[in-house]
């Protein structure tokens, strides 16, 4: 159940979909950022460790694999540039590389069905739950610079 929105709609997201107060912390913090945000790791909340990483990189071609997580929900937020993110139900995928608890990542390949795609530009938020296998930082034409934030929201904190 991926959620795709623009940061300007964060209030509607909180009111209609993301009711846990933790989402307010995440979305309001993201709204303070722009293309000048320093690259590197950030901690949003000291009581509940919510880690965010600002990265500057280039998009890449797709290798046919998705990633999925068990313990965290990923929030991808494009600061500047553009990227394409593919996503599909994790249940429609086969394991390509076993689960690594150190990175909370399983690598998957699509078994059946089709994947969806989102073209993220500045201000786009893509929230991907453990049920969402995903492949971020993709290009559909040619490699493009992108600066983005990935927030890891622990599922345990949302219970």
C-alpha positions in Angstrom: 0.0 0.0 0.0 2.4 2.7 -1.1 1.4 6.3 -0.4 2.4 9.0 -2.9 1.8 12.6 -2.2 3.4 16.1 -2.2 4.9 17.6 0.9 2.4 20.5 0.6 -0.4 17.9 1.4 1.1 16.7 4.7 -1.8 18.0 6.8 -4.3 16.0 4.7 -2.0 12.9 4.9 -2.0 13.2 8.7 -5.7 13.8 9.0 -6.9 11.2 6.5 -4.3 8.4 6.5 -1.4 8.7 8.8 -3.0 9.2 12.2 -0.1 8.2 14.5 1.6 11.3 16.0 5.0 10.1 14.8 4.0 10.9 11.3 3.6 14.6 12.2 7.2 14.6 13.4 8.4 13.0 10.2 6.4 15.1 7.7 7.0 18.4 9.5 10.7 17.7 9.6 10.8 16.9 5.9 8.9 20.2 5.2 11.8 22.2 6.7 14.3 20.8 4.2 15.3 22.1 0.8 18.1 21.4 -1.7 20.6 22.9 0.7 20.1 20.2 3.4 23.4 18.7 4.4 24.1 15.2 3.2 24.5 12.6 5.9 22.6 10.9 8.7 20.1 12.8 10.9 18.1 11.7 14.0 14.6 13.1 14.1 13.5 11.9 17.5 15.8 10.9 20.4 13.2 9.0 22.3 12.1 6.9 19.4 15.1 6.5 17.0 13.9 7.7 13.6 16.9 7.9 11.3 17.0 9.9 8.1 19.7 10.0 5.5 20.1 12.8 3.0 21.9 11.6 -0.1 23.2 13.2 -3.3 23.6 10.7 -6.0 22.6 9.8 -9.6 19.8 7.6 -10.8 20.7 4.3 -12.4 19.2 1.7 -14.7 17.1 -1.0 -13.1 18.8 -4.4 -12.5 15.4 -6.1 -12.2 15.5 -6.4 -8.4 13.4 -4.9 -5.7 14.2 -4.4 -2.0 11.8 -5.0 0.9 12.0 -4.4 4.6 10.5 -6.1 7.7 11.0 -3.7 10.6 10.8 -0.3 9.0 8.6 1.8 6.7 10.7 3.8 4.1 9.8 7.4 3.4 11.5 8.7 0.2 11.4 12.4 -0.2 12.9 14.1 -3.3 14.6 17.4 -2.5 15.8 18.2 -6.0 16.3 16.5 -9.3 14.2 13.5 -10.2 14.0 9.8 -9.9 11.7 6.9 -10.8 10.7 4.5 -8.1 9.3 1.1 -9.1 7.1 -0.8 -6.6 5.1 -4.0 -6.5 3.4 -6.2 -3.8 6.2 -8.1 -2.1 3.9 -11.1 -2.3 4.2 -11.1 -6.0 8.0 -11.5 -5.7 10.5 -14.3 -5.2 13.5 -13.9 -2.9 16.7 -13.2 -4.8 18.9 -12.6 -1.8 18.0 -13.7 1.7 16.9 -11.3 4.4 19.8 -9.4 6.1 18.7 -8.3 9.6 21.7 -5.9 9.8 20.2 -3.8 6.9 16.6 -5.0 7.3 16.6 -5.8 3.6 15.5 -8.7 1.4 16.3 -8.5 -2.3 13.4 -9.7 -4.5 12.5 -10.3 -8.2 9.1 -10.0 -9.6 7.4 -13.4 -10.0 4.2 -12.4 -11.6 2.1 -9.3 -12.2 3.3 -5.9 -13.0 5.2 -3.2 -11.1 4.0 0.3 -10.7 6.2 3.4 -11.0 6.3 6.9 -9.6 8.2 9.7 -11.1 9.4 11.7 -8.1 10.4 15.4 -8.4 11.1 18.1 -5.8 8.5 17.8 -3.0 7.3 14.2 -3.8 6.9 11.9 -0.8 6.7 8.1 -1.4 5.9 6.0 1.7 6.7 2.3 1.2 5.5 -0.2 3.8 7.0 -3.7 4.3 4.4 -5.1 1.9 5.8 -2.8 -0.8 8.8 -4.2 -2.7 10.6 -1.2 -4.2 13.4 -0.1 -6.4 14.4 3.5 -5.9 16.8 5.8 -7.7 16.0 4.6 -11.2 16.1 6.5 -14.4 13.9 5.9 -17.4 16.0 7.9 -19.9 19.5 8.6 -18.7 21.3 9.1 -15.3 20.2 12.2 -13.6 21.4 13.9 -10.4 19.0 13.7 -7.4 19.1 14.8 -3.8 16.7 13.0 -1.6 16.0 11.9 2.0 15.2 8.4 3.1 13.6 8.2 6.5 13.4 4.8 8.3 10.3 4.7 10.5 10.4 1.8 12.9 7.1 -0.2 12.8 7.4 -1.0 16.5 7.1 2.8 17.2 3.8 2.9 15.2 2.1 0.2 17.3 
